[in-house]
Structure formats: structure tokens, C-alpha cells
Amino acid sequence: FLHCHLTPGNHGALLSRHVGPGDLVLNLSVDVSSRDLIRFCAERGALYVDTSIEPWPGVFDNPMLELRERTNYVARQEILRLARELGPDSPTAVVDHGANPGLVSHFAKRALLDLDRAIRGGSAKPTTREEFARLASDLGVACIQISERDTQASDRPKRHGEFINTWSIDGFVDELMQPVEFSFGTAEQRSPRRSREHDPGSGTRYLERPGAGTFARSWVPSLGGFQGMLVTHDEVFSIGDYLSIRRDERFVYRPTVLFVYHPCDDAMLSALELEGRGWTMQPLRRRLGRDIVAGMDELGVLLAGHALNAYWYGSQLAIEEARRHVAAANATSVQVMAGAIAAVVWAIRHPRRGVVEPDDLDFEECLETAEPYLG
């Protein structure tokens, strides 16, 4: 173990001592630039996997930056430009492949195949982006919600001045303070009030308000309807882009894609308290682990607008099942690591695919690796 603080100035020198051709870097950090690590790995001939596209500190939570500069859309565009620069035969770098973003892209494809059988009695076997987009359009899928409800509970309730979460508190707070982002679909009649398009014709929009203060309704099988926060995530772009059909530079089909998240109850209270404190972080923080006594993380995709109204496909992972895999873990971290492990295995099997997103990977191959951990 090497305990160190990676910075823009020292990361290359520090990692060069440990990373060589054929090695793999698994980046599970926050506040370390995915772009710089991908470039470093490409130059070293090493593979790369991360669970979230990250910049160096001072971007997502910086009130001095323009609102658009703090969005995930801008960070993702930098990675897409790097992908074109490095080329499709550079060492494989899988970005955004945890649970969400990550596994939810594969859930969406599996759900489309299920709907094809249920609605049309079909046996479609799409393999390309165009074929999946045509299937979604033919089925009439108007909206895809990434729908997550975490009910894990600790035997030590939250106290005032304490921020609690089941995963990275720093990463979560960044998301809460960023503006809401979503893919805007062709079935929508009008744009949400005070929403702005990222780039003309991009099909992606953002709101001039933070995810922590913006709510939407969703649904999961165990509890039914719930209200969650509209948190920004990269899968709302990648799934929306993957399933879009253009004609003459205009969308003829595009689903609306958004992430509706209700974290564990103590985390939701923490988010509300953070907003009430004027976004000044609480002095105490606690990530739940061994003190969890009940609950599950229920994460899936909710496809709506088709002939069956709505269909949810995903993972229902209880804390007891998660601990059978890793005693000290919780359901949230096991789901994320299932996605990371699937990406690592895929990258080793396909070492020269360049920079790729979850939607570019073989969904059956990835789910085969991840499913034993997903409840």
C-alpha cells in the first residue's frame, strides 16, 4: 500500500513507479482526473477502468465557475475528445463502469429484449447501436428513468451536524451541488421551465438548480412509488445518445433519460440539512458499513411509454446478501464493485478497444460477470 495524494503535478511520477505495459489501473477515487490518468495509461501501454469520470478538485463544487462548467456533460465531452485523439486501437480504457453509471446501461438493453418478447412476441437480437435504437423506437419507449431507492438503515441514527451516506460522501456532495442534467426526448411536449440546452442539437439539457433541491417521482418493485432527487449522472447522456435516431441532423427518436435517486433515509436527511446550511458541509461525516442492520439498495431502469405502460429491470441487493460476498461491505458498494469487476474482466479480454463507455461493451458478457453479486 502506498498512501499518497495524487495531484496534477505528481501523478505521473508516482504512478510510473508502479504501472507498466500490460498492467491495469482501477481508479476508484474522487478528485483525480480521469482524463489525465487515461492519457498516462495510454502512454504506458496500460489498461484503465473507472466508475465515474472525475476532474481534479475545484470544478464540480466551485461556485466561481459558470454553471455549465460544473456539469457532467462538459467533463464527459473532454473524455470523448480524448477518445478520438487516442484512436480506437489504443489500450482499452473503460470509463463510468460501476453500478450507475455502468450496469444500468446493460439493464436497459436486457429490458428492451424483455419488452420485445412481452409486447410483440419477438425474438430480436440487436447487436449494434442502430439496432437497439430502432428497437426502443418501435416499442414506443418514451422515457427511461434510472431508478434507485436505498433503504439501508443503521443502528445509530443521524444526528444534527452529521453527514451520512452508504458510499463516498465527497462524491455524493459534489453530485448534490451540481445542476440537474438529463437527456431530452422527442416525446416531450415542452422543455422544463428554466432549462438550457448544453449544445445546439445535443439533446441534453440542464436546470439552473442543484440536484439536491429538485425532485421527481419514480417507482421500484419493493416499495412502489417514491420521490427522489434528480441527481446528475453520466448514464443519462450515454443511454440517451445510444438509443437516439437522427435524420438530417435532427432527432426523429430519442428517449428522455434521467436519474431519480432516494438514498438511504439518513443520507436524504443529510442532503436536506446541507442545503439548509447554505451548502456549508456538516462538521461530522459517517459512511455506513458494519452498523447497518437492515435494508437493501434497489437499483434499476424504469422504461415507460410503451404498450405495457412501464417496466422495471434491475438489482435488489439486501444487506445480508451483500455481506455474504464481503463481510465489511454494504449493498451499495457491492453493486458498484460488481460493475467495476465486470469492466476489469472485459478490458483484460479486449485490451485494444480505446476509450469506451458502458454502452459500447457487450452487455451479456458484462452481466454474466456481475450478476452473481447483484441479488
Buried (B, 14 or more C-beta within 10 A) or exposed (E): EEEEEBEEEEBBEBBEEEBEEEBBBBBBBBBBBBBBBBBBBBEBBBBBBBBBBBBBBEBBBEEEBEBBEBBBBBBBBBBBEBBEEBEEEBBBBBBBBBBBBBBBBBBBBBBBBBBBEBBEEBEBEBEEBEEBBBBBBBBBBBBBBBBBBBBBBBEBEBEEEBBBBBBBBBBBBBBBBBBBBBBBBBBEEEEBEEBBEBEEEBBBBBBEBBBBBBEBEBBBEEEEEBEBBBBBBBBBBBBBBBBBBEEEEEBEBBBBBBBBBBBBBBBBBBBEBBBEEEBEEBEEBBBBBEEBEEBBBBBBBBBBBBEBEBBBBBBBBBBEBBBEBEEEBBBBBBBBBBBBBBBBBBBEEBEEBBBBBBBBBBBEBBBEBBBEBBB
